[in-house]
Amino acid sequence: MDGEYEASFKTDSSMFHVNEANNGKGVLTVKNGKMTIHVSLAGKSILNLFSGKAKDAPKNEQNWLKPTEDTVTFSDGSTETVFGFDIPVEKLNTEFDLALIGKKGVWYDHKVSVRLE
């Protein structure tokens, strides 16, 4: 059903995760049968994401996911500007490949999953 939903975004890495201000959650948007989750990350060190494997990312730059600048608010009221991403989701509750590149210029493979709360 089309709409916006709160969803959990799980990764296989303690270095790549949703900002702690958002408690591991993002906003899942469903429109015309397509799903995308927007997550705000822990800082600005991850520059791009790629839906797939790291080995395929360099030759598919047109498909790199570009960051947005998000402001997160912590429980004490303080704020921080971090990078966020809109990540396509094929299927809920199923691990999928998501590669990332950071400031070091190296692509890394990760497994992530999205679950409705």
All heavy atoms as an XYZ file, in Angstrom:
911
protein
N       0.838     -1.173      0.000
C       0.000      0.000      0.000
C       0.890      1.245      0.000
O       1.828      1.343      0.774
C      -0.898     -0.024      1.239
C      -1.738      1.214      1.389
S      -2.876      1.118      2.774
C      -4.195      0.208      2.012
N       0.606      2.197     -0.879
C       1.383      3.425     -0.963
C       1.339      4.189      0.361
O       0.324      4.190      1.049
C       0.851      4.326     -2.081
C       1.243      3.829     -3.469
O       1.909      2.791     -3.575
O       0.872      4.508     -4.447
N       2.459      4.819      0.700
C       2.537      5.622      1.909
C       3.934      5.649      2.471
O       4.877      5.147      1.856
N       4.071      6.253      3.645
C       5.341      6.303      4.355
C       5.207      5.558      5.672
O       4.197      5.696      6.362
C       5.765      7.751      4.615
C       6.174      8.481      3.369
C       6.751      9.862      3.648
O       6.645     10.353      4.797
O       7.305     10.439      2.708
N       6.242      4.767      5.994
C       6.216      3.915      7.175
C       7.558      3.989      7.891
O       8.605      4.104      7.246
C       5.958      2.454      6.767
C       4.741      2.279      5.904
C       4.835      2.348      4.519
C       3.498      2.053      6.475
C       3.710      2.193      3.714
C       2.369      1.896      5.679
C       2.486      1.975      4.297
O       1.370      1.823      3.514
N       7.540      3.861      9.210
C       8.781      3.734      9.956
C       9.281      2.302      9.780
O       8.498      1.356      9.881
C       8.539      4.030     11.431
C       9.820      4.008     12.233
C       9.594      4.413     13.673
O       8.972      3.617     14.414
O      10.042      5.495     14.041
N      10.569      2.150      9.503
C      11.129      0.822      9.272
C      12.524      0.742      9.884
O      13.237      1.745      9.976
C      11.195      0.523      7.775
N      12.917     -0.452     10.290
C      14.265     -0.698     10.798
C      15.201     -0.965      9.635
O      14.838     -1.657      8.679
C      14.276     -1.918     11.718
O      13.576     -1.635     12.900
N      16.413     -0.436      9.738
C      17.453     -0.637      8.732
C      18.625     -1.297      9.438
O      19.265     -0.698     10.295
C      17.876      0.706      8.125
C      18.921      0.603      7.056
C      18.585      0.160      5.784
C      20.231      0.954      7.316
C      19.544      0.073      4.789
C      21.205      0.875      6.325
C      20.860      0.432      5.048
N      18.874     -2.554      9.132
C      19.937     -3.330      9.776
C      21.097     -3.518      8.811
O      20.890     -3.773      7.628
C      19.426     -4.718     10.190
C      18.237     -4.689     11.121
C      18.619     -4.331     12.518
C      17.426     -4.466     13.435
N      17.514     -3.660     14.599
N      22.318     -3.389      9.351
C      23.514     -3.622      8.550
C      24.394     -4.663      9.238
O      24.188     -4.986     10.399
C      24.347     -2.331      8.355
O      25.023     -2.031      9.569
C      23.478     -1.162      7.929
N      25.391     -5.131      8.503
C      26.321     -6.118      9.044
C      27.565     -5.462      9.640
O      28.564     -6.117      9.882
C      26.722     -7.109      7.952
C      27.431     -6.447      6.783
O      27.625     -5.202      6.790
O      27.790     -7.160      5.833
N      27.510     -4.141      9.889
C      28.711     -3.433     10.313
C      28.408     -2.395     11.388
O      27.438     -1.651     11.279
C      29.331     -2.718      9.107
O      30.363     -1.856      9.501
N      29.274     -2.329     12.374
C      29.127     -1.285     13.391
C      29.609      0.063     12.864
O      29.286      1.109     13.429
C      29.907     -1.667     14.652
O      31.284     -1.762     14.349
N      30.349      0.070     11.758
C      30.844      1.316     11.177
C      29.842      1.930     10.191
O      29.958      3.090      9.836
C      32.169      1.066     10.444
C      33.259      0.525     11.335
S      33.727      1.654     12.658
C      34.633      2.860     11.728
N      28.895      1.151      9.724
C      27.909      1.583      8.738
C      26.536      1.329      9.338
O      26.078      0.197      9.399
C      28.110      0.794      7.438
C      27.019      0.931      6.427
C      26.482      2.167      6.109
C      26.545     -0.185      5.761
C      25.474      2.281      5.158
C      25.545     -0.081      4.810
C      25.014      1.155      4.506
N      25.911      2.395      9.837
C      24.639      2.219     10.519
C      23.860      3.532     10.533
O      24.408      4.602     10.269
C      24.855      1.717     11.951
C      25.723      2.619     12.774
N      25.231      3.712     13.452
C      27.059      2.607     13.007
C      26.220      4.330     14.064
N      27.341      3.678     13.813
N      22.598      3.422     10.874
C      21.739      4.592     11.008
C      22.215      5.408     12.202
O      22.671      4.863     13.211
C      20.265      4.151     11.203
C      19.370      5.343     11.517
C      19.758      3.426      9.966
N      22.108      6.715     12.098
C      22.504      7.608     13.183
C      21.781      7.225     14.469
O      20.582      6.951     14.459
C      22.183      9.059     12.798
C      22.829     10.038     13.717
O      22.470     10.136     14.890
N      23.799     10.766     13.200
N      22.508      7.242     15.581
C      21.920      6.833     16.861
C      20.721      7.694     17.257
O      19.844      7.240     17.993
C      22.963      6.820     17.982
C      23.678      8.118     18.210
C      24.970      8.291     17.403
O      25.209      7.534     16.440
O      25.727      9.210     17.734
N      20.641      8.905     16.750
C      19.487      9.767     17.045
C      18.191      9.185     16.476
O      17.105      9.484     16.952
C      19.706     11.171     16.475
N      18.317      8.311     15.474
C      17.139      7.730     14.816
C      16.864      6.291     15.234
O      16.031      5.615     14.627
C      17.279      7.832     13.298
C      17.259      9.275     12.834
O      16.896     10.182     13.584
N      17.664      9.504     11.606
N      17.582      5.801     16.232
C      17.323      4.472     16.803
C      17.253      3.346     15.776
O      16.419      2.453     15.883
C      16.032      4.497     17.628
C      16.124      5.442     18.796
O      17.127      5.452     19.507
N      15.111      6.263     18.978
N      18.123      3.376     14.775
C      18.180      2.299     13.794
C      17.049      2.309     12.774
O      16.844      1.336     12.067
N      16.335      3.409     12.701
C      15.155      3.455     11.836
C      15.293      4.490     10.727
O      16.040      5.458     10.837
C      13.921      3.763     12.665
C      13.643      2.677     13.706
C      12.355      2.916     14.411
C      12.011      1.916     15.467
N      12.882      0.867     15.794
N      14.506      4.251      9.672
C      14.417      5.178      8.554
C      12.973      5.280      8.127
O      12.083      4.683      8.737
N      12.753      6.032      7.064
C      11.405      6.200      6.526
C      11.306      5.413      5.230
O      12.020      5.699      4.257
C      11.078      7.690      6.286
C       9.715      7.831      5.630
C      11.134      8.466      7.587
N      10.436      4.406      5.229
C      10.182      3.582      4.047
C       9.042      4.221      3.269
O       7.950      4.418      3.803
C       9.805      2.156      4.454
C       9.543      1.197      3.297
C      10.852      0.827      2.610
C       8.842     -0.055      3.795
N       9.309      4.560      2.012
C       8.287      5.130      1.140
C       7.899      4.081      0.111
O       8.763      3.481     -0.538
C       8.807      6.394      0.423
O       9.189      7.345      1.419
C       7.750      6.998     -0.483
N       6.603      3.846      0.000
C       6.072      2.918     -0.995
C       5.228      3.735     -1.964
O       4.312      4.454     -1.556
C       5.204      1.815     -0.347
C       4.688      0.855     -1.404
C       5.985      1.077      0.732
N       5.578      3.656     -3.259
C       4.836      4.392     -4.279
C       4.795      3.553     -5.545
O       5.840      3.143     -6.062
C       5.493      5.746     -4.544
C       4.691      6.621     -5.474
C       5.277      8.005     -5.551
C       4.395      8.856     -6.459
N       4.894     10.219     -6.560
N       3.594      3.287     -6.024
C       3.399      2.492     -7.238
C       4.137      1.152     -7.184
O       4.731      0.714     -8.159
C       3.827      3.281     -8.481
C       3.037      4.552     -8.645
O       1.837      4.599     -8.358
N       3.697      5.607     -9.098
N       4.122      0.526     -6.014
C       4.736     -0.791     -5.862
C       6.237     -0.782     -5.662
O       6.847     -1.828     -5.498
N       6.865      0.377     -5.680
C       8.317      0.490     -5.481
C       8.582      0.987     -4.071
O       7.883      1.871     -3.572
C       8.934      1.481     -6.477
C       8.725      1.108     -7.925
C       9.787      0.168     -8.374
C       9.642     -0.049     -9.883
N      10.467     -1.114    -10.346
N       9.629      0.428     -3.432
C       9.974      0.811     -2.062
C      11.365      1.448     -2.019
O      12.289      0.980     -2.685
C       9.969     -0.416     -1.151
C       8.618     -1.050     -0.973
S       8.653     -2.426      0.213
C       9.538     -3.678     -0.732
N      11.460      2.497     -1.211
C      12.731      3.173     -0.956
C      12.769      3.521      0.520
O      11.769      3.988      1.066
C      12.835      4.474     -1.776
O      12.654      4.182     -3.150
C      14.176      5.131     -1.585
N      13.922      3.287      1.162
C      14.062      3.711      2.553
C      15.071      4.850      2.613
O      16.125      4.798      1.972
C      14.484      2.552      3.492
C      14.411      3.023      4.957
C      15.846      1.999      3.127
C      14.467      1.922      5.980
N      14.709      5.901      3.343
C      15.639      7.001      3.581
C      16.217      6.824      4.977
O      15.474      6.738      5.957
C      14.957      8.370      3.477
C      15.943      9.476      3.647
N      16.691      9.958      2.601
C      16.354     10.151      4.742
C      17.502     10.895      3.045
N      17.323     11.031      4.357
N      17.544      6.760      5.046
C      18.227      6.642      6.328
C      19.251      7.756      6.465
O      19.910      8.137      5.497
C      18.912      5.261      6.510
C      17.890      4.157      6.615
C      19.903      4.974      5.413
N      19.361      8.275      7.669
C      20.394      9.251      8.018
C      21.514      8.490      8.701
O      21.277      7.778      9.678
C      19.827     10.306      8.969
O      18.757     10.996      8.363
N      22.735      8.627      8.195
C      23.861      7.865      8.727
C      24.528      8.599      9.885
O      24.068      9.641     10.329
C      24.846      7.557      7.602
C      24.256      6.732      6.445
C      25.316      6.445      5.397
C      23.635      5.438      6.946
N      25.637      8.040     10.360
C      26.280      8.541     11.564
C      27.223      9.721     11.331
O      27.804     10.220     12.273
C      27.039      7.405     12.242
N      27.370     10.167     10.119
C      28.266     11.283      9.847
C      28.311     11.555      8.357
O      27.336     11.330      7.633
N      29.468     12.014      7.894
C      29.639     12.335      6.480
C      30.804     11.572      5.858
O      31.361     11.994      4.852
C      29.861     13.840      6.306
C      28.640     14.677      6.625
C      28.908     16.133      6.302
C      27.651     16.957      6.425
N      27.908     18.358      6.049
N      31.170     10.435      6.441
C      32.316      9.694      5.926
C      31.955      8.743      4.782
O      32.830      8.359      4.014
C      33.022      8.933      7.049
O      32.136      8.017      7.642
N      30.699      8.370      4.654
C      30.264      7.527      3.537
C      29.770      8.459      2.439
O      28.826      9.228      2.631
C      29.185      6.533      3.982
C      29.787      5.543      4.978
C      28.584      5.807      2.769
C      28.800      4.613      5.630
N      30.435      8.405      1.287
C      30.178      9.375      0.226
C      29.126      8.921     -0.777
O      28.396      9.757     -1.317
C      31.487      9.693     -0.506
C      32.618     10.203      0.401
C      33.881     10.439     -0.419
C      32.194     11.457      1.148
N      29.092      7.630     -1.079
C      28.114      7.081     -2.016
C      27.782      5.657     -1.622
O      28.587      4.971     -1.000
C      28.654      7.059     -3.454
C      28.904      8.430     -4.013
O      30.042      8.859     -4.086
N      27.860      9.132     -4.379
N      26.594      5.216     -2.033
C      26.182      3.829     -1.889
C      25.867      3.295     -3.279
O      25.623      4.057     -4.215
C      24.934      3.712     -1.010
C      25.050      4.172      0.437
C      23.704      4.053      1.141
C      26.095      3.362      1.183
N      25.858      1.964     -3.397
C      25.535      1.303     -4.657
C      24.739      0.048     -4.344
O      25.173     -0.770     -3.523
C      26.824      0.942     -5.410
C      26.595      0.164     -6.664
C      26.081      0.777     -7.799
C      26.887     -1.186     -6.717
C      25.867      0.052     -8.967
C      26.683     -1.921     -7.867
C      26.168     -1.295     -9.005
N      23.581     -0.096     -4.964
C      22.770     -1.309     -4.787
C      23.410     -2.426     -5.581
O      23.310     -2.471     -6.808
C      21.335     -1.065     -5.274
O      20.682     -0.163     -4.429
N      24.127     -3.295     -4.884
C      24.831     -4.396     -5.530
C      26.164     -4.622     -4.858
O      26.387     -4.222     -3.711
N      27.057     -5.270     -5.593
C      28.377     -5.643     -5.085
C      29.415     -4.562     -5.395
O      29.339     -3.880     -6.412
C      28.841     -6.956     -5.732
C      28.001     -8.153     -5.363
C      28.421     -8.644     -4.016
C      27.917    -10.051     -3.775
N      28.349    -10.520     -2.476
N      30.402     -4.453     -4.507
C      31.472     -3.467     -4.654
C      32.194     -3.596     -5.990
O      32.535     -2.589     -6.614
C      32.469     -3.600     -3.504
N      32.387     -4.822     -6.459
C      33.123     -5.027     -7.714
C      32.391     -4.421     -8.916
O      33.019     -4.092     -9.922
C      33.395     -6.514     -7.945
C      32.156     -7.353     -8.193
C      32.508     -8.818     -8.422
C      31.310     -9.705     -8.564
N      30.418     -9.415     -9.656
N      31.079     -4.254     -8.826
C      30.300     -3.710     -9.936
C      30.116     -2.194     -9.864
O      29.710     -1.567    -10.846
C      28.918     -4.371     -9.976
C      29.013     -5.871    -10.194
O      29.867     -6.304    -11.004
O      28.244     -6.616     -9.556
N      30.393     -1.616     -8.722
C      30.132     -0.188     -8.518
C      30.953      0.743     -9.415
O      30.384      1.663    -10.012
C      30.331      0.173     -7.050
N      32.279      0.541     -9.558
C      33.064      1.502    -10.337
C      32.588      1.681    -11.782
O      32.634      2.775    -12.318
C      34.482      0.922    -10.302
C      34.519      0.133     -9.032
C      33.136     -0.464     -8.919
N      32.087      0.627    -12.394
C      31.662      0.732    -13.800
C      30.185      1.134    -13.938
O      29.661      1.175    -15.044
C      31.953     -0.567    -14.535
C      31.230     -1.788    -14.012
C      31.646     -3.034    -14.777
C      31.006     -4.259    -14.212
N      31.879     -5.070    -13.410
N      29.525      1.439    -12.822
C      28.117      1.831    -12.846
C      27.892      3.135    -12.087
O      26.932      3.270    -11.330
C      27.261      0.716    -12.239
C      27.157     -0.475    -13.153
O      26.530     -0.404    -14.193
N      27.806     -1.558    -12.778
N      28.758      4.109    -12.315
C      28.688      5.362    -11.549
C      27.329      6.049    -11.689
O      26.857      6.700    -10.757
C      29.795      6.321    -11.992
C      29.857      7.557    -11.134
C      31.060      8.432    -11.427
O      31.972      8.006    -12.163
O      31.080      9.559    -10.898
N      26.660      5.864    -12.834
C      25.338      6.479    -13.029
C      24.299      5.934    -12.047
O      23.263      6.565    -11.821
C      24.849      6.303    -14.477
C      24.421      4.895    -14.845
C      25.562      3.944    -15.214
O      26.734      4.268    -15.092
N      25.204      2.745    -15.667
N      24.578      4.794    -11.420
C      23.652      4.187    -10.461
C      24.070      4.384     -9.006
O      23.453      3.810     -8.110
C      23.492      2.695    -10.760
C      22.820      2.467    -12.090
O      21.914      3.197    -12.476
N      23.283      1.475    -12.827
N      25.118      5.165     -8.776
C      25.534      5.425     -7.403
C      24.448      6.230     -6.715
O      23.851      7.137     -7.296
C      26.830      6.202     -7.363
C      28.044      5.452     -7.827
C      28.099      4.189     -8.336
C      29.370      5.957     -7.872
N      29.387      3.866     -8.677
C      30.193      4.939     -8.402
C      29.943      7.162     -7.500
C      31.561      5.100     -8.567
C      31.314      7.332     -7.676
C      32.109      6.299     -8.189
N      24.191      5.916     -5.465
C      23.239      6.672     -4.665
C      23.981      7.853     -4.057
O      25.012      7.690     -3.414
C      22.644      5.781     -3.574
C      21.982      4.494     -4.066
C      21.491      3.671     -2.890
C      20.854      4.792     -5.027
N      23.459      9.039     -4.310
C      24.087     10.276     -3.847
C      23.522     10.680     -2.490
O      22.348     10.480     -2.211
C      23.834     11.404     -4.848
C      24.173     11.059     -6.293
C      25.649     11.051     -6.530
C      25.964     10.972     -8.011
N      26.623      9.799     -8.429
N      24.348     11.292     -1.640
C      23.876     11.665     -0.308
C      23.014     12.926     -0.314
O      23.122     13.766     -1.207
C      25.174     11.921      0.465
C      26.152     12.359     -0.581
C      25.774     11.590     -1.833
N      22.174     13.008      0.708
C      21.466     14.234      1.035
C      22.084     14.735      2.335
O      22.741     13.974      3.042
C      19.962     13.984      1.258
O      19.803     13.025      2.318
C      19.290     13.462      0.000
N      21.894     15.993      2.651
C      22.339     16.501      3.948
C      21.128     16.519      4.860
O      20.141     17.195      4.579
C      22.964     17.890      3.821
C      24.351     17.834      3.231
C      25.195     19.048      3.574
O      24.665     20.058      4.071
O      26.406     18.968      3.320
N      21.192     15.737      5.925
C      20.095     15.596      6.884
C      20.512     16.193      8.226
O      21.664     16.054      8.631
C      19.760     14.116      7.116
C      19.281     13.399      5.872
O      19.123     14.033      4.817
O      19.074     12.173      5.962
N      19.575     16.785      8.905
C      19.818     17.249     10.266
C      19.110     16.297     11.212
O      17.906     16.078     11.086
C      19.294     18.683     10.472
O      19.977     19.544      9.556
C      19.550     19.157     11.892
N      19.887     15.697     12.112
C      19.310     14.798     13.115
C      19.303     15.517     14.460
O      20.167     16.344     14.740
C      20.071     13.452     13.214
C      19.964     12.668     11.920
C      21.524     13.664     13.585
N      18.293     15.180     15.270
C      18.162     15.796     16.598
C      18.287     14.717     17.661
O      17.559     13.723     17.635
C      16.795     16.505     16.732
O      16.673     17.463     15.678
C      16.675     17.203     18.072
N      19.210     14.922     18.567
C      19.457     13.969     19.639
C      18.510     14.214     20.804
O      17.865     15.254     20.896
C      20.919     14.062     20.096
C      21.888     13.676     19.020
C      22.417     14.641     18.170
C      22.260     12.359     18.828
C      23.302     14.294     17.162
C      23.136     11.993     17.820
C      23.662     12.963     16.982
N      18.449     13.260     21.722
C      17.524     13.339     22.856
C      17.791     14.555     23.746
O      16.882     15.054     24.403
C      17.573     12.059     23.687
O      18.887     11.839     24.162
N      19.021     15.064     23.743
C      19.321     16.244     24.556
C      19.001     17.551     23.837
O      19.266     18.640     24.345
C      20.782     16.230     25.018
C      21.771     16.384     23.863
O      21.350     16.516     22.682
O      22.984     16.377     24.136
N      18.455     17.441     22.608
C      18.086     18.619     21.839
C      19.159     19.116     20.890
O      18.902     19.972     20.045
N      20.375     18.589     21.017
C      21.445     19.003     20.109
C      21.191     18.427     18.717
O      20.473     17.430     18.559
C      22.811     18.564     20.641
O      22.906     17.154     20.670
N      21.773     19.060     17.701
C      21.582     18.610     16.326
C      22.932     18.399     15.650
O      23.962     18.909     16.112
C      20.763     19.632     15.512
O      21.477     20.870     15.475
C      19.379     19.835     16.094
N      22.895     17.667     14.553
C      24.092     17.416     13.754
C      23.655     17.240     12.307
O      22.603     16.659     12.033
C      24.789     16.138     14.250
C      26.042     15.787     13.486
C      26.704     14.497     13.972
O      26.067     13.719     14.698
O      27.861     14.275     13.600
N      24.473     17.736     11.386
C      24.213     17.533      9.965
C      25.013     16.317      9.503
O      26.228     16.252      9.717
C      24.605     18.775      9.144
O      23.848     19.885      9.630
C      24.293     18.572      7.667
N      24.321     15.356      8.906
C      24.925     14.096      8.466
C      24.463     13.797      7.043
O      23.571     14.455      6.524
C      24.531     12.932      9.402
C      25.018     13.186     10.819
C      23.029     12.700      9.390
N      25.065     12.789      6.438
C      24.607     12.347      5.125
C      23.479     11.327      5.284
O      23.498     10.491      6.193
C      25.737     11.703      4.327
C      26.693     12.697      3.699
C      27.942     12.293      3.296
C      26.349     14.023      3.501
C      28.837     13.163      2.717
C      27.226     14.922      2.916
C      28.479     14.490      2.525
N      22.511     11.421      4.411
C      21.421     10.462      4.333
C      21.353      9.916      2.917
O      21.912     10.505      1.988
N      20.680      8.785      2.765
C      20.561      8.161      1.453
C      19.168      7.589      1.256
O      18.546      7.106      2.208
C      21.579      7.019      1.311
C      22.993      7.488      1.197
C      23.775      7.663      2.322
C      23.546      7.768     -0.044
C      25.082      8.108      2.232
C      24.859      8.209     -0.155
C      25.630      8.382      0.989
N      18.696      7.636      0.017
C      17.468      6.967     -0.398
C      17.884      5.661     -1.057
O      18.491      5.667     -2.133
C      16.674      7.836     -1.377
C      16.136      9.091     -0.705
O      15.595      8.972      0.401
O      16.262     10.180     -1.293
N      17.570      4.551     -0.399
C      18.039      3.230     -0.827
C      16.864      2.417     -1.353
O      15.880      2.208     -0.634
C      18.681      2.498      0.368
C      19.841      3.337      0.923
C      19.131      1.098     -0.034
C      20.332      2.892      2.282
N      16.955      1.946     -2.604
C      15.892      1.090     -3.134
C      15.812     -0.218     -2.351
O      16.829     -0.799     -1.989
C      16.319      0.812     -4.577
C      17.418      1.774     -4.873
C      18.018      2.175     -3.569
N      14.581     -0.670     -2.096
C      14.338     -1.915     -1.359
C      13.469     -2.807     -2.233
O      12.347     -2.447     -2.566
C      13.628     -1.633     -0.012
C      13.335     -2.926      0.722
C      14.442     -0.686      0.844
N      14.016     -3.952     -2.613
C      13.256     -4.894     -3.446
C      12.241     -5.675     -2.625
O      11.131     -5.920     -3.058
C      14.208     -5.870     -4.154
C      15.066     -5.225     -5.214
C      14.286     -4.758     -6.424
O      13.336     -5.452     -6.835
O      14.618     -3.673     -6.935
N      12.684     -6.101     -1.424
C      11.851     -6.980     -0.616
C      12.148     -6.752      0.855
O      13.306     -6.623      1.245
C      12.161     -8.436     -1.000
C      11.222     -9.448     -0.458
C      11.564    -10.821     -1.044
C      10.623    -11.855     -0.493
N      10.947    -13.192     -0.966
N      11.119     -6.710      1.676
C      11.288     -6.546      3.121
C      11.761     -7.843      3.769
O      11.543     -8.933      3.228
C       9.973     -6.116      3.764
C       9.428     -4.759      3.326
C       8.051     -4.523      3.928
C      10.376     -3.639      3.714
N      12.395     -7.726      4.922
C      12.812     -8.873      5.738
C      13.765     -9.817      5.018
O      13.820    -11.005      5.339
C      11.593     -9.651      6.245
C      10.617     -8.764      6.960
O      10.993     -7.915      7.759
N       9.344     -8.933      6.654
N      14.502     -9.298      4.038
C      15.425    -10.115      3.258
C      16.735     -9.351      3.089
O      16.720     -8.185      2.687
C      14.844    -10.414      1.860
O      13.582    -11.062      2.022
C      15.757    -11.299      1.047
N      17.856     -9.990      3.396
C      19.150     -9.337      3.207
C      19.399     -9.059      1.734
O      19.056     -9.858      0.868
C      20.284    -10.232      3.721
C      20.565    -10.069      5.176
C      21.882    -10.724      5.586
O      22.410    -11.563      4.842
O      22.357    -10.391      6.663
N      20.024     -7.891      1.480
C      20.447     -7.590      0.117
C      21.806     -6.904      0.137
O      22.259     -6.420      1.175
C      19.395     -6.776     -0.648
C      19.015     -5.440     -0.039
C      19.641     -4.269     -0.448
C      18.001     -5.351      0.902
C      19.275     -3.037      0.083
C      17.622     -4.124      1.433
C      18.262     -2.966      1.021
N      22.462     -6.890     -1.023
C      23.808     -6.319     -1.141
C      23.727     -4.812     -1.300
O      22.931     -4.292     -2.089
C      24.529     -6.903     -2.365
C      24.801     -8.388     -2.220
O      25.279     -8.791     -1.146
O      24.540     -9.133     -3.180
N      24.591     -4.122     -0.557
C      24.708     -2.676     -0.658
C      26.179     -2.338     -0.452
O      26.745     -2.642      0.606
C      23.837     -1.989      0.395
C      23.691     -0.482      0.282
C      22.931     -0.104     -0.992
C      22.964      0.071      1.494
N      26.803     -1.757     -1.472
C      28.214     -1.385     -1.381
C      28.320      0.086     -1.002
O      27.425      0.878     -1.291
C      28.908     -1.647     -2.714
N      29.441      0.429     -0.360
C      29.660      1.826      0.007
C      31.089      2.223     -0.296
O      31.989      1.398     -0.333
C      29.321      2.070      1.477
C      30.176      1.401      2.549
C      31.487      2.144      2.831
C      29.383      1.300      3.835
N      31.254      3.521     -0.543
C      32.576      4.096     -0.721
C      32.681      5.289      0.222
O      31.743      6.078      0.351
C      32.857      4.506     -2.187
C      34.323      4.880     -2.378
C      31.906      5.602     -2.644
C      34.744      5.040     -3.836
N      33.821      5.351      0.904
C      34.049      6.441      1.836
C      35.190      7.322      1.365
O      35.605      7.277      0.203
N      35.695      8.090      2.283
C      36.747      9.059      1.973
C      38.057      8.416      1.532
O      38.886      9.058      0.902
C      36.975      9.975      3.163
C      35.786     10.872      3.436
C      36.004     11.766      4.629
C      34.785     12.658      4.814
N      34.916     13.529      5.975
N      38.240      7.126      1.844
C      39.462      6.430      1.436
C      39.419      6.014     -0.039
O      40.418      5.571     -0.594
C      39.697      5.190      2.304
C      40.030      5.523      3.737
C      40.284      4.269      4.534
C      40.594      4.610      5.984
N      40.795      3.428      6.804
N      38.238      6.108     -0.657
C      38.122      5.796     -2.085
C      38.051      4.318     -2.403
O      38.326      3.923     -3.538
N      37.680      3.489     -1.432
C      37.596      2.039     -1.632
C      36.137      1.607     -1.443
O      35.476      2.020     -0.487
C      38.498      1.286     -0.626
C      38.358     -0.217     -0.780
C      39.946      1.716     -0.795
N      35.646      0.765     -2.353
C      34.295      0.216     -2.231
C      34.311     -0.993     -1.308
O      35.205     -1.836     -1.396
C      33.748     -0.206     -3.597
C      33.316      0.954     -4.428
C      34.034      1.576     -5.413
C      32.067      1.644     -4.351
N      33.310      2.613     -5.929
C      32.094      2.673     -5.316
C      30.934      1.501     -3.551
C      31.025      3.548     -5.496
C      29.868      2.364     -3.745
C      29.918      3.378     -4.705
N      33.304     -1.086     -0.436
C      33.175     -2.211      0.501
C      31.788     -2.823      0.365
O      30.792     -2.106      0.245
C      33.355     -1.739      1.952
C      34.738     -1.223      2.247
C      35.008      0.134      2.192
C      35.777     -2.096      2.577
C      36.294      0.622      2.467
C      37.048     -1.616      2.859
C      37.296     -0.262      2.798
O      38.550      0.209      3.065
N      31.748     -4.156      0.427
C      30.476     -4.890      0.384
C      29.841     -4.956      1.765
O      30.540     -5.154      2.764
C      30.699     -6.331     -0.083
C      30.910     -6.443     -1.578
O      30.189     -5.745     -2.331
O      31.778     -7.233     -1.999
N      28.529     -4.813      1.784
C      27.765     -4.989      3.022
C      26.452     -5.683      2.715
O      25.976     -5.678      1.577
C      27.484     -3.634      3.696
C      28.702     -3.044      4.301
N      29.241     -3.492      5.482
C      29.519     -2.057      3.864
C      30.336     -2.807      5.751
N      30.530     -1.932      4.786
N      25.890     -6.275      3.741
C      24.560     -6.872      3.673
C      23.654     -6.023      4.565
O      24.010     -5.702      5.703
C      24.560     -8.309      4.193
C      25.356     -9.271      3.331
C      24.578     -9.672      2.126
C      25.288    -10.828      1.419
N      24.648    -11.119      0.145
N      22.476     -5.691      4.058
C      21.523     -4.887      4.827
C      20.139     -5.519      4.682
O      19.888     -6.335      3.791
C      21.491     -3.418      4.338
C      22.848     -2.767      4.485
C      20.995     -3.311      2.910
N      19.245     -5.129      5.578
C      17.856     -5.575      5.471
C      16.950     -4.488      6.041
O      17.376     -3.667      6.859
C      17.631     -6.902      6.196
O      17.891     -6.765      7.564
N      15.699     -4.515      5.598
C      14.702     -3.536      6.018
C      13.494     -4.296      6.535
O      13.031     -5.253      5.901
C      14.301     -2.608      4.845
C      13.190     -1.663      5.248
C      15.518     -1.852      4.334
N      12.992     -3.846      7.676
C      11.845     -4.512      8.308
C      10.885     -3.458      8.801
O      11.297     -2.481      9.432
C      12.384     -5.370      9.451
C      11.369     -6.030     10.311
C      12.027     -6.982     11.325
N      12.988     -6.355     12.208
C      12.696     -5.792     13.369
N      11.452     -5.743     13.791
N      13.632     -5.270     14.127
N       9.593     -3.654      8.539
C       8.590     -2.748      9.071
C       8.437     -2.970     10.569
O       8.543     -4.091     11.048
C       7.237     -2.975      8.400
C       7.081     -2.379      7.006
C       5.701     -2.708      6.452
C       7.307     -0.884      7.014
N       8.176     -1.904     11.282
C       8.007     -1.990     12.733
C       6.575     -2.315     13.079
O       5.640     -1.938     12.483
C       8.414     -0.667     13.375
C       9.912     -0.466     13.301
C      10.694     -1.542     14.029
O      10.516     -1.747     15.239
O      11.501     -2.204     13.361
